[in-house]
């Protein structure tokens, strides 16, 4: 017995089934009934095993929902081998821009006035383009330069359709397979759905900008663009334009002109403050979202993806970092057990041994010298291997800190 195949989702079913077959899980394609959407030739797994990097490229071809899914999977260390996790962590959220006529149509509809009336000028070529939207440079009537983020047409409807198809598959796997019961795909999809719906509401990102500006004002070398409320809606976000060079585009000579170690240290301290004190952090600080301004400050961009940590988990994370920095492997293991939810098959002895081994390798390092993100993900991997269910906040935290490590 498989899922009831809905006609409107047949193309997505076929694409997902093909991925399962290509990457060695034809058993799941068969159990779910998705195999029926493939031709006889497509049902045969290629003789040569697919490489990890191919999965990232395949997901990019399927569109923005699957790019976001891949990014989420990159934090689920219990699901995939490390080469796949590393490949998915490098997924690029870049797509071709949509036409300026559509941009004008959306801005006019959202703001209630034509772009020529709302702005003194509005560049037709975007300065950045991603799966959910693109950014244009413009000037308000009072002369202020602004960045205007415009949501891609029909993107919400497309994502809702994709999530519905994925949700049907996740529910079937959870209810009818041991693999699904162990991995809890429905819970993971619901996490993805909530995250995407928040990202698709640009009013939420405007709120994030304002909140992070207040939160980070004590860090004088870090800036966050100010949102312009009167020119922002759920599909259009207008913010202060911050001129700078993306970290990923800087030449070696440019890097010699400023104190990179000092800036990296301040950024790291700012994120520890977000996580351990504020409980509200920017969850996507990859190099493409970080710029260096002409006065050698760090500008944080694209704040649509955020994470929240409850006070109790904050305290546990602080204790975990302290146990790690002091070389107390058994204490670190006990705290990790407290953070997660051990299953019936949990092997505490093996878990404590492996955590102690990881901690031993970090014994002489200071907190700032540690690759904290890699360490958190290693702890998460050990927990999953030893049958502990880890809260999604911990894996999101690990990925966030890993981006900072890099």
C-alpha positions as CSV (number, residue, x, y, z in Angstrom):
1,X,0.0,0.0,0.0
2,X,1.4,3.4,-1.1
3,X,0.3,6.9,-0.9
4,X,-2.7,8.1,-2.9
5,X,-1.1,9.8,-5.8
6,X,-2.7,13.2,-6.5
7,X,-2.7,14.3,-10.2
8,X,-1.6,17.8,-9.5
9,X,1.6,16.5,-7.8
10,X,2.5,13.8,-10.3
11,X,5.5,15.7,-11.7
12,X,7.0,16.3,-8.3
13,X,6.3,12.6,-7.3
14,X,8.3,11.5,-10.4
15,X,11.2,13.8,-9.6
16,X,11.4,12.8,-5.9
17,X,11.1,9.1,-6.9
18,X,13.9,9.5,-9.4
19,X,16.1,11.0,-6.7
20,X,15.4,8.1,-4.3
21,X,16.4,5.6,-7.0
22,X,19.5,7.5,-8.0
23,X,20.8,7.8,-4.5
24,X,20.2,4.1,-3.5
25,X,16.8,4.3,-1.8
26,X,14.6,2.6,-4.4
27,X,13.1,0.6,-1.6
28,X,11.5,3.8,-0.3
29,X,10.2,4.7,-3.8
30,X,8.7,1.3,-4.0
31,X,7.1,1.3,-0.5
32,X,5.5,4.7,-1.1
33,X,4.2,3.8,-4.5
34,X,6.2,6.7,-6.1
35,X,7.9,4.1,-8.3
36,X,4.8,3.9,-10.4
37,X,5.5,7.4,-11.7
38,X,8.7,6.3,-13.3
39,X,9.4,4.5,-16.6
40,X,10.9,1.0,-16.4
41,X,14.2,2.4,-17.5
42,X,14.1,5.1,-14.8
43,X,13.4,2.5,-12.1
44,X,16.9,0.9,-12.6
45,X,19.6,2.4,-10.4
46,X,22.6,3.6,-12.4
47,X,25.6,1.2,-12.3
48,X,27.9,4.0,-11.1
49,X,27.0,5.3,-7.7
50,X,25.9,8.9,-7.6
51,X,28.4,11.3,-6.0
52,X,27.5,13.5,-3.0
53,X,28.1,16.7,-5.0
54,X,25.5,15.6,-7.5
55,X,22.7,15.7,-4.9
56,X,23.2,19.4,-4.3
57,X,23.1,20.1,-8.0
58,X,20.0,17.9,-8.4
59,X,18.2,19.8,-5.7
60,X,19.1,23.1,-7.2
61,X,17.4,22.0,-10.4
62,X,14.2,21.2,-8.6
63,X,13.8,24.8,-7.4
64,X,13.7,26.9,-4.2
65,X,11.7,24.6,-2.0
66,X,14.2,21.8,-2.6
67,X,17.2,24.1,-2.1
68,X,15.7,25.0,1.3
69,X,15.0,21.4,2.1
70,X,18.6,20.5,1.2
71,X,19.9,23.2,3.5
72,X,17.8,21.8,6.3
73,X,19.0,18.2,5.6
74,X,22.6,19.5,5.8
75,X,22.0,19.9,9.6
76,X,20.4,16.4,10.1
77,X,23.5,14.5,10.8
78,X,21.6,11.3,11.6
79,X,20.2,11.0,8.1
80,X,23.1,11.3,5.7
81,X,26.8,10.5,5.5
82,X,29.3,13.3,6.0
83,X,30.1,13.8,2.3
84,X,26.4,14.5,1.6
85,X,26.1,16.8,4.6
86,X,29.1,18.8,3.4
87,X,27.8,19.0,-0.2
88,X,24.4,20.2,1.0
89,X,25.9,22.8,3.3
90,X,27.4,24.4,0.1
91,X,24.0,24.6,-1.7
92,X,23.7,27.9,-3.5
93,X,20.5,29.9,-3.2
94,X,21.1,31.7,-6.5
95,X,18.7,31.8,-9.5
96,X,18.2,34.0,-12.6
97,X,16.4,37.3,-11.9
98,X,12.9,37.9,-13.1
99,X,12.0,40.7,-15.4
100,X,11.7,44.4,-14.4
101,X,8.1,44.6,-15.7
102,X,7.2,42.0,-13.0
103,X,9.2,44.0,-10.4
104,X,7.3,47.2,-11.2
105,X,3.9,45.3,-11.2
106,X,4.6,43.8,-7.7
107,X,6.0,47.0,-6.2
108,X,3.0,49.1,-7.5
109,X,0.5,46.5,-6.3
110,X,2.1,46.3,-2.8
111,X,2.9,50.0,-2.2
112,X,-0.2,51.3,-3.9
113,X,1.8,53.8,-6.1
114,X,4.0,53.4,-9.1
115,X,7.8,53.0,-8.6
116,X,8.3,56.3,-10.4
117,X,6.2,58.1,-7.8
118,X,7.5,56.3,-4.7
119,X,11.2,56.5,-5.7
120,X,13.2,59.2,-7.4
121,X,15.0,56.4,-9.3
122,X,14.9,52.6,-9.3
123,X,17.5,50.6,-11.0
124,X,16.1,47.9,-13.4
125,X,19.0,45.5,-12.9
126,X,19.0,43.7,-9.5
127,X,22.1,43.8,-7.3
128,X,21.3,40.4,-5.9
129,X,19.0,37.5,-6.9
130,X,17.9,34.5,-4.9
131,X,15.2,31.9,-4.8
132,X,12.6,33.9,-2.9
133,X,13.3,37.3,-4.3
134,X,15.8,39.9,-5.7
135,X,17.2,43.2,-4.5
136,X,17.2,46.5,-6.5
137,X,19.1,49.7,-5.6
138,X,16.8,52.8,-5.5
139,X,16.6,56.3,-4.0
140,X,13.7,57.6,-1.9
141,X,12.2,61.0,-2.8
142,X,14.3,62.6,0.0
143,X,17.5,61.3,-1.6
144,X,18.3,58.4,0.7
145,X,19.7,55.3,-1.0
146,X,17.8,52.2,-0.3
147,X,17.8,48.5,-1.2
148,X,14.4,47.2,-2.3
149,X,13.8,43.4,-1.9
150,X,11.0,42.2,-4.2
151,X,9.4,38.8,-3.8
152,X,9.5,36.4,-6.8
153,X,6.0,36.2,-8.4
154,X,3.9,33.1,-7.4
155,X,6.7,31.8,-5.2
156,X,4.4,31.2,-2.2
157,X,2.0,29.2,-4.2
158,X,4.8,27.1,-5.7
159,X,6.3,26.4,-2.3
160,X,2.9,25.5,-0.7
161,X,2.3,22.9,-3.6
162,X,5.8,21.5,-3.1
163,X,5.4,21.2,0.7
164,X,2.0,19.5,0.3
165,X,3.6,16.8,-2.0
166,X,6.5,16.4,0.4
167,X,4.2,16.3,3.4
168,X,2.2,13.4,1.9
169,X,5.4,11.4,1.4
170,X,6.7,12.2,4.9
171,X,3.4,11.2,6.5
172,X,3.4,7.9,4.7
173,X,7.0,7.1,5.7
174,X,6.4,8.0,9.3
175,X,3.3,5.9,9.6
176,X,4.4,2.8,7.5
177,X,8.2,2.5,7.7
178,X,10.7,2.0,10.5
179,X,13.0,4.5,8.8
180,X,10.3,7.2,8.9
181,X,9.4,6.5,12.5
182,X,13.1,6.9,13.5
183,X,13.7,10.1,11.4
184,X,10.3,11.8,12.0
185,X,10.0,13.3,8.5
186,X,6.6,15.0,9.2
187,X,8.1,16.9,12.1
188,X,11.1,18.0,9.9
189,X,8.7,19.1,7.1
190,X,6.6,21.1,9.6
191,X,9.8,22.8,10.7
192,X,10.7,23.6,7.1
193,X,7.1,24.9,6.4
194,X,7.2,27.3,9.4
195,X,10.6,28.6,8.4
196,X,9.6,29.2,4.8
197,X,6.4,30.9,5.7
198,X,8.2,33.3,8.0
199,X,10.8,34.0,5.3
200,X,8.1,34.7,2.7
201,X,6.6,37.4,5.0
202,X,8.9,40.3,4.5
203,X,7.3,42.2,7.4
204,X,8.9,39.5,9.6
205,X,12.3,40.3,8.1
206,X,11.7,44.0,8.7
207,X,11.0,43.1,12.4
208,X,14.2,41.1,12.5
209,X,16.2,44.0,11.1
210,X,14.9,46.3,13.8
211,X,15.4,43.7,16.5
212,X,19.0,42.9,15.5
213,X,19.9,46.6,15.2
214,X,18.9,47.1,18.8
215,X,20.5,43.8,20.0
216,X,23.9,44.5,18.3
217,X,24.2,48.3,19.0
218,X,26.9,47.6,21.6
219,X,29.1,46.0,18.9
220,X,30.4,49.1,17.2
221,X,32.0,47.2,14.3
222,X,28.8,45.5,13.2
223,X,25.9,47.2,11.4
224,X,22.5,46.0,10.3
225,X,20.4,48.0,7.7
226,X,17.4,49.9,9.0
227,X,14.0,48.9,7.6
228,X,11.9,51.6,6.0
229,X,8.4,50.7,7.3
230,X,6.3,53.0,5.1
231,X,7.8,51.3,2.0
232,X,7.6,47.7,3.2
233,X,4.9,45.0,3.0
234,X,4.7,41.2,3.1
235,X,6.2,41.0,-0.5
236,X,8.3,44.2,-0.7
237,X,11.0,45.1,1.9
238,X,12.7,48.5,1.6
239,X,15.8,49.0,3.8
240,X,18.7,51.3,4.2
241,X,21.3,50.6,1.5
242,X,24.7,49.7,3.0
243,X,27.5,49.9,0.5
244,X,30.2,47.3,0.9
245,X,32.1,44.3,-0.6
246,X,30.9,40.8,0.1
247,X,33.5,38.8,2.1
248,X,33.3,36.2,-0.7
249,X,34.4,38.7,-3.3
250,X,37.3,40.3,-1.5
251,X,40.8,40.1,-3.0
252,X,43.8,39.0,-0.9
253,X,45.1,42.6,-1.1
254,X,41.9,44.0,0.3
255,X,42.0,41.6,3.2
256,X,45.4,43.0,4.2
257,X,43.9,46.5,4.6
258,X,41.9,45.8,7.8
259,X,42.2,43.8,11.0
260,X,40.3,40.7,10.0
261,X,41.1,38.9,13.3
262,X,39.5,41.7,15.4
263,X,36.4,41.8,13.2
264,X,36.0,38.0,13.3
265,X,36.4,38.0,17.0
266,X,33.7,40.7,17.4
267,X,31.3,38.9,15.1
268,X,31.8,35.6,17.0
269,X,31.2,37.4,20.4
270,X,28.1,39.0,18.9
271,X,26.7,35.6,17.9
272,X,27.5,34.1,21.3
273,X,25.6,37.0,22.8
274,X,22.6,36.4,20.4
275,X,22.5,32.7,21.3
276,X,23.4,32.5,25.0
277,X,22.0,35.9,26.2
278,X,19.3,37.1,23.8
279,X,18.0,33.7,22.6
280,X,17.3,35.1,19.2
281,X,20.0,34.7,16.5
282,X,20.6,35.2,12.7
283,X,20.6,31.6,11.5
284,X,22.1,32.1,8.0
285,X,25.4,34.0,8.5
286,X,27.2,32.4,5.5
287,X,29.9,34.5,3.8
288,X,27.6,35.7,1.0
289,X,25.4,37.4,3.7
290,X,28.3,39.4,5.2
291,X,29.8,42.5,3.7
292,X,32.7,44.8,4.6
293,X,32.0,48.5,4.5
294,X,34.5,51.2,3.4
295,X,35.0,52.2,7.1
296,X,35.9,48.5,7.9
297,X,32.8,47.5,9.6
298,X,30.8,44.2,9.1
299,X,27.3,44.5,7.6
300,X,24.9,41.7,8.2
301,X,22.5,41.1,5.3
302,X,19.5,38.9,4.5
303,X,18.0,38.4,8.0
304,X,15.0,36.4,7.0
305,X,16.1,33.2,8.6
306,X,16.4,33.4,12.4
307,X,16.5,30.9,15.3
308,X,15.1,31.1,18.8
309,X,16.4,29.3,21.9
310,X,14.4,29.0,25.1
311,X,16.1,30.1,28.4
312,X,16.5,26.5,29.7
313,X,18.3,25.4,26.5
314,X,20.5,28.6,26.6
315,X,21.6,27.5,30.1
316,X,22.3,23.9,29.0
317,X,24.3,25.2,26.0
318,X,26.4,27.4,28.2
319,X,27.1,24.5,30.5
320,X,28.0,22.4,27.5
321,X,30.5,24.9,26.2
322,X,32.0,25.3,29.6
323,X,32.4,21.5,30.0
324,X,34.0,21.3,26.6
325,X,36.4,24.2,27.3
326,X,37.4,22.6,30.7
327,X,38.0,19.2,29.1
328,X,35.2,17.5,31.1
329,X,34.0,14.9,28.6
330,X,31.6,13.0,31.0
331,X,30.0,16.2,32.1
332,X,29.6,17.3,28.5
333,X,27.9,13.9,27.7
334,X,25.5,14.3,30.6
335,X,24.5,17.8,29.5
336,X,24.0,16.6,25.9
337,X,21.8,13.8,27.2
338,X,19.8,16.4,29.1
339,X,19.4,18.5,26.0
340,X,18.1,15.6,23.9
341,X,15.6,12.8,24.2
342,X,17.2,9.4,24.6
343,X,15.4,6.6,22.7
344,X,15.0,3.0,24.0
345,X,18.1,1.9,22.1
346,X,20.2,4.6,23.6
347,X,23.8,3.5,24.4
348,X,25.0,5.8,27.2
349,X,28.4,4.1,27.6
350,X,29.3,4.4,23.9
351,X,27.9,8.0,23.8
352,X,30.0,9.1,26.8
353,X,33.1,7.4,25.3
354,X,32.7,9.2,22.0
355,X,32.0,12.6,23.5
356,X,35.0,12.3,25.8
357,X,37.1,11.5,22.8
358,X,35.9,14.6,21.0
359,X,36.4,16.8,24.1
360,X,39.9,15.4,24.5
361,X,40.9,16.7,21.1
362,X,39.8,20.2,22.2
363,X,41.3,20.2,25.7
364,X,44.0,22.8,25.1
365,X,42.0,25.2,23.0
366,X,40.3,28.3,24.2
367,X,36.6,28.9,23.4
368,X,37.5,31.3,20.6
369,X,40.1,28.9,19.2
370,X,37.6,26.0,19.0
371,X,35.7,25.3,15.8
372,X,32.6,25.5,17.9
373,X,30.2,24.9,15.0
374,X,31.9,21.7,13.9
375,X,32.1,20.6,17.5
376,X,28.3,21.1,18.1
377,X,27.6,19.2,14.9
378,X,29.9,16.4,16.0
379,X,28.1,16.2,19.3
380,X,24.8,16.1,17.4
381,X,26.1,13.3,15.1
382,X,27.2,11.2,18.2
383,X,23.8,11.8,19.8
384,X,22.0,10.6,16.7
385,X,24.3,7.5,16.3
386,X,23.7,6.6,19.9
387,X,19.9,7.0,19.6
388,X,19.3,10.5,21.1
389,X,16.7,12.7,19.5
390,X,18.3,16.1,19.2
391,X,16.1,19.3,19.2
392,X,16.2,21.1,15.8
393,X,17.5,24.3,17.6
394,X,20.8,22.5,18.3
395,X,21.4,21.5,14.7
396,X,20.5,25.0,13.5
397,X,22.9,26.4,16.1
398,X,25.6,24.1,14.9
399,X,25.2,25.1,11.3
400,X,25.2,28.8,12.3
401,X,28.4,28.5,14.3
402,X,30.0,26.4,11.5
403,X,29.4,29.3,9.1
404,X,31.1,31.6,11.6
405,X,34.0,29.1,12.0
406,X,34.6,29.4,8.2
